[in-house]
Amino acid sequence: MYRKQLEKTFCRKIERELKQFKSRVMKLEKEEIFRAAYRIDNVICIYETLLEMSGNMGEETLEAVTAFPRLLEFLYDRWMKYEDSQMEDIMYCLNGELSKIWSRYKKRRKERTA
């Protein structure tokens, strides 16, 4: 029973943090919001992931993270220090797709000249 209540308290805490974060963001100018898009997206992603993870967290972990102030923003700041392969993944995808486009273009061009 205690664990379920703790989980519920944790979920309410991070929901409150997300609402406060969104409220601060909505007070920004349009250009500032646009520049903060990556941060906004990632804070929401962290929130959603924590919600999913909360059902599997131990009591001690739930107690610790429930007591931790501004958890979402702290975790976002920590996330930013991790090595990110997103740009490599994007470049790999783009190179593959551009190669396919070039191959189709080359084939069509050859068919037209034949």
Summary of the structure (lengths in Angstrom):
residues: 114
radius of gyration: 22.2
end to end distance: 76.7
largest distance: 76.9
contacts: 255
relative contact order: 0.11
helix: 83%
strand: 0%
